[in-house]
Structure formats: C-alpha cells, structure tokens
C-alpha cells in the first residue's frame, strides 16, 4: 500500500473508527479523513485518533481521496455513492463494509454505469467488502484497533471491476491483519444468512420471548442462566442496521429461518415422544459440529 494514498471514511462509528485506527497504527496511508453528519461524533473520532481530519461536507471530504470507505447501514450506501460520485477524482476506489452484498453491488453498479455516459464523470470502481468482525456495541468510542486482526474480510468484485481496484482494497485489509476471501455477491449473502443473519434473528426472537415471560412473571429475571446471556448478547445490536440487513438479504434469510424452523419442529417432536436415543444423537452431533466450526483443531 502506498503511503501517499488518502482514505476517506464515511461513517466513523465502530467499524469505520476501528478501520481508521488500524490504518493509522500500521501507517498504511498518508491521511485518513472522517466524513459524517454529526460534528460532535467526528470530533470524538479525531480525539481518539481514528482520523486525521474531518468534515460534514461530503464533496469536500472525498475530492482528494484515493479510496472512499462507506461504513453506514447498507440502505445508505447507494445514495451516498450517487451523492459523492461527481466529486471523486479519476481512479478513486469506493468500497463498503456492509453485511449484505448482492443488493448493494447491484444498486451501486447501476449508478456507476448510468453516470459513465453523462459528460465528464470520473472513472471510479466499487469493490464490495464485508469484514467478518464487529461487536454489539456502537460508536467510535468502542472502536478497537485490533478488531480485524486474524479475521476474514470478504470481497465481492464483479466482472466490470479491474484487478487493480481489487488489489487496492485487498491490500488495505490484509495490511491491518485480515485474511481476504473472494466470493460472488450472491454466494456471500447465502453464507452469511446462516452464519450471521439467522443468529441475529434467533437472538432477537429469544430476547423478545423471555421479555414476555418476564412481564408475566418477573421472577424469571432471578433465574436467568449464562446460556440466555450468551445467546441474546447480539440482540442489543443497532436496530436500524439490522432492519436494513434483513430487508436487503430477505430471500436468503427467509430460507435460513425456514430451515431452522424444520430443525426445531423435529426437535419438538422428539421431545414430545421422549425419544431419548435420538435426542442424545442430536445433542452429540451439535456438540461435535460446534467444535469443528469454532475450534477446528479439535
């Protein structure tokens, strides 16, 4: 990565702020510019060292940028691209950190293709990215310089993107310790529906269910075990962000919910019929599957 590069981050929250901190720690770029709507949040980001400078003027913030990262809820990515596009310089690479890729990539590519024939417009590229890291916490105050170390960052280039643009984004992420995985947008969305989006749906549903039980009998709060705390931790994540994710990846998430419902229905039947041997088998398979997924050395 060339240290002469200027990176602008639109949305300096948990992920955007962590990205800025990591870039600055590794000294990968010359300047990190923070862009957003709330000046007090940008000031905090600068105070914490996540960015070098900041502005609420989007056109000013991107005009000298070599790379623009959009770290906002996924529904905001296409309109932001449309807004900043006239102010970008030739060769600029736009990327994002959204948890869904198919919808975002399609919308952004349409914006870029429509703009290509309208007078003097900059030649820019968009490379969708999704770092497989994060937290249920929000805001730059919770940013972590090492949050991306030894994690995977998925890139979802499409045919019209050049190899150079892919390398630019890949170099940024690998430079701060992430491992790169290239997937098609639809492949990404299918896989994360099961590994990320379904768990959030389950955690939220379980938290709401226990909340209703508590309304009926407040004593339940006194007998909550660690399993509830572990399984519902991510239910406190940003509601707006997760609504956007569910809507933009609705088909794959709906499919995954349908599959888990079938598993739960089978579980329910075995419990009702007191099928001990088969229940033991399910628990054994679940324990082994979890170990292989989370602790692959076992």
C-alpha positions in Angstrom: 0.0 0.0 0.0 1.3 3.4 -1.0 1.6 5.8 1.9 0.8 8.6 -0.4 -2.8 7.5 -0.5 -5.7 9.4 1.1 -8.5 7.4 2.6 -11.9 8.9 3.4 -14.3 7.1 5.8 -17.9 8.0 5.6 -19.5 6.9 8.9 -16.8 6.8 11.6 -18.5 4.5 14.1 -17.4 1.2 15.5 -16.3 -0.4 12.2 -15.2 2.9 10.4 -13.4 4.1 13.5 -11.7 0.7 14.0 -10.6 0.8 10.4 -9.1 4.3 10.8 -7.3 3.4 14.0 -5.8 0.3 12.3 -4.7 2.2 9.2 -3.0 4.8 11.3 -1.4 2.3 13.6 0.1 0.4 10.6 0.9 3.7 8.9 -0.5 2.4 5.6 -1.8 5.7 4.2 -0.8 9.3 4.3 -4.1 10.7 5.6 -7.5 9.5 7.0 -10.4 11.8 6.6 -13.6 11.3 8.5 -16.9 12.3 6.9 -20.3 12.4 8.6 -23.4 14.4 9.5 -22.7 14.9 13.2 -19.8 17.2 14.0 -19.5 16.1 17.7 -19.0 12.4 16.6 -16.3 13.4 14.2 -14.6 15.5 16.8 -14.6 12.5 19.1 -13.2 10.3 16.3 -10.3 12.7 15.9 -9.7 13.0 19.6 -9.5 9.2 19.8 -7.0 9.1 16.9 -9.3 7.3 14.4 -9.0 10.1 11.8 -6.6 12.9 11.0 -9.2 15.4 9.9 -13.0 15.6 9.4 -15.8 17.4 7.6 -19.5 17.3 7.3 -19.2 18.5 3.6 -19.2 15.2 1.6 -17.9 16.8 -1.6 -15.0 18.4 0.1 -14.2 15.3 2.1 -13.8 13.0 -0.9 -12.4 15.2 -3.6 -8.7 14.3 -2.9 -9.4 10.7 -1.9 -7.8 7.7 -3.5 -10.1 5.3 -1.5 -13.5 6.0 0.0 -14.9 3.6 2.5 -18.7 3.8 3.2 -19.3 2.5 6.8 -23.0 3.1 7.1 -26.2 1.0 7.2 -26.5 -0.8 3.8 -29.5 1.2 2.6 -27.5 4.4 2.7 -24.6 3.1 0.6 -26.2 3.6 -2.9 -27.5 7.2 -2.3 -24.1 8.1 -0.8 -22.3 6.8 -3.9 -24.6 8.9 -6.1 -24.0 11.9 -3.9 -20.2 11.8 -3.9 -19.7 10.5 -7.4 -19.4 13.9 -9.2 -16.7 15.0 -6.7 -14.4 12.0 -7.0 -11.2 12.0 -9.0 -10.2 9.5 -11.7 -9.0 6.2 -10.3 -10.8 6.5 -7.0 -11.9 3.2 -5.5 -15.1 3.1 -3.5 -15.7 0.3 -1.0 -18.0 -0.5 1.9 -18.3 -2.7 4.9 -22.0 -3.8 4.6 -23.2 -7.2 5.8 -25.1 -7.8 2.6 -23.6 -7.5 -0.8 -26.0 -8.6 -3.7 -28.4 -5.7 -3.3 -25.7 -3.1 -2.6 -23.5 -4.2 -5.5 -26.4 -4.2 -8.0 -27.6 -0.7 -7.0 -24.1 0.8 -7.0 -23.1 -0.7 -10.3 -26.3 0.8 -11.9 -25.3 4.2 -10.5 -21.8 3.9 -11.9 -23.0 2.7 -15.3 -25.6 5.4 -15.7 -23.1 8.1 -14.8 -20.5 6.9 -17.3 -22.2 8.4 -20.3 -23.1 11.8 -18.8 -20.4 14.2 -19.8 -17.2 14.4 -17.8 -17.6 11.9 -14.9 -14.7 10.4 -13.0 -13.7 6.8 -13.7 -14.1 5.0 -10.4 -14.6 1.5 -9.2 -16.6 -0.1 -6.5 -15.5 -3.2 -4.6 -17.9 -4.6 -2.1 -16.3 -5.7 1.2 -17.5 -7.3 4.4 -15.1 -7.7 7.4 -16.2 -10.6 9.5 -15.7 -8.8 12.7 -17.7 -6.4 14.9 -19.5 -6.1 18.2 -23.0 -5.5 19.5 -21.6 -2.1 20.8 -21.9 1.0 18.8 -19.9 4.2 18.1 -16.3 5.2 17.7 -15.9 5.2 21.5 -16.0 1.4 21.2 -13.6 1.2 18.2 -10.8 -1.3 18.6 -7.5 -1.0 16.7 -7.1 -4.8 16.6 -10.7 -5.8 15.9 -9.8 -7.0 12.3 -6.6 -8.9 13.2 -6.8 -12.6 12.2 -10.3 -12.2 10.9 -11.6 -12.7 7.3 -12.7 -9.9 5.1 -14.9 -11.0 2.1 -14.5 -9.0 -1.1 -17.2 -9.4 -3.8 -15.8 -7.9 -7.1 -17.9 -8.2 -10.2 -16.6 -8.6 -13.8 -16.6 -5.0 -14.6 -14.2 -4.2 -11.7 -10.5 -4.3 -12.6 -7.9 -6.3 -10.8 -6.1 -3.1 -9.7 -9.1 -1.9 -7.7 -9.5 -5.3 -6.1 -5.8 -5.3 -5.1 -6.1 -1.8 -3.7 -8.9 -2.8 -1.3 -7.3 -6.2 -0.5 -4.0 -4.5 0.4 -5.8 -2.3 2.8 -7.5 -5.1 4.7 -4.5 -7.5 4.6 -2.3 -4.6 5.8 -4.3 -4.4 9.0 -4.3 -8.1 9.6 -7.3 -9.5 7.8 -7.4 -12.5 5.5 -9.0 -12.0 2.1 -11.8 -14.2 0.8 -13.2 -13.6 -2.7 -16.9 -14.5 -3.2 -19.6 -13.7 -5.6 -22.2 -11.3 -4.0 -24.9 -14.0 -4.0 -22.5 -16.6 -2.5 -21.7 -14.2 0.3 -25.3 -13.4 1.0 -26.3 -17.0 1.2 -23.5 -18.0 3.6 -23.8 -15.0 5.9 -27.6 -15.6 6.1 -26.8 -18.8 8.0 -23.7 -17.7 9.9 -24.6 -14.1 10.9 -28.1 -13.0 9.9 -30.0 -16.1 11.2 -28.2 -15.9 14.6 -29.3 -12.3 15.0 -32.9 -13.2 14.2 -32.8 -16.0 16.7 -31.2 -13.9 19.4 -33.8 -11.2 18.9 -36.7 -13.6 18.9 -35.4 -15.3 22.1 -34.8 -12.0 23.9 -38.4 -10.9 23.0 -39.8 -14.2 24.1 -38.0 -14.1 27.5 -39.1 -10.4 27.8 -42.8 -11.5 27.5 -42.2 -14.3 30.1 -40.8 -11.7 32.4 -43.9 -9.5 32.0 -46.0 -12.5 33.1 -43.6 -13.5 35.9 -40.8 -11.0 37.0 -39.1 -13.8 38.9 -37.7 -15.1 35.7 -35.0 -12.4 35.9 -33.6 -14.1 39.0 -33.1 -17.4 37.4 -31.6 -16.4 34.1 -28.6 -18.6 33.4 -25.4 -17.9 31.3 -27.0 -19.5 28.3 -29.5 -16.8 27.9 -26.8 -14.1 28.3 -24.6 -15.8 25.7 -27.4 -16.4 23.2 -29.0 -13.0 23.4 -25.9 -10.8 23.6 -26.1 -9.7 19.9 -29.8 -8.8 20.3 -28.7 -5.4 21.6 -27.2 -4.5 18.2 -28.3 -1.5 16.2 -32.0 -2.0 15.2 -31.7 0.3 12.1 -28.7 -1.6 10.8 -30.2 -5.0 11.2 -33.5 -3.9 9.7 -31.6 -2.9 6.6 -29.7 -6.2 6.6 -32.9 -8.2 6.8 -34.6 -6.3 4.0 -31.6 -6.3 1.7 -31.0 -10.0 2.1 -34.6 -11.1 2.6 -34.6 -14.2 0.4 -31.6 -15.9 1.9 -32.6 -15.0 5.5 -36.1 -16.2 4.9 -34.8 -19.5 3.6 -32.5 -20.0 6.6 -35.3 -19.3 9.0 -37.4 -21.9 7.2 -34.6 -24.4 7.6 -34.1 -23.8 11.3 -37.9 -24.0 11.9 -37.8 -27.5 10.4 -35.0 -28.5 12.7 -36.9 -27.1 15.7 -40.0 -28.9 14.7 -38.1 -32.2 14.6 -36.6 -31.4 18.0 -40.1 -30.7 19.4 -41.5 -34.0 18.1 -38.6 -36.0 19.6 -39.1 -34.3 23.0 -42.9 -34.9 22.9 -42.3 -38.6 22.1 -39.5 -38.8 24.6 -37.1 -40.3 22.0 -34.1 -40.4 24.3 -31.7 -42.1 21.9 -32.4 -39.7 19.0 -32.2 -36.7 21.3 -28.8 -37.8 22.5 -27.8 -38.2 18.9 -28.9 -34.6 18.1 -27.0 -33.2 21.1 -23.9 -35.2 20.2 -23.9 -34.0 16.6 -24.5 -30.4 17.7 -21.6 -30.6 20.2 -19.3 -32.0 17.5 -20.4 -29.6 14.8 -19.8 -26.6 17.1 -16.3 -27.8 18.0 -15.5 -28.2 14.3 -16.8 -24.8 13.4 -15.4 -22.7 16.3 -12.5 -24.9 17.4 -11.2 -26.5 14.2 -8.1 -28.0 15.9 -10.4 -30.4 17.9 
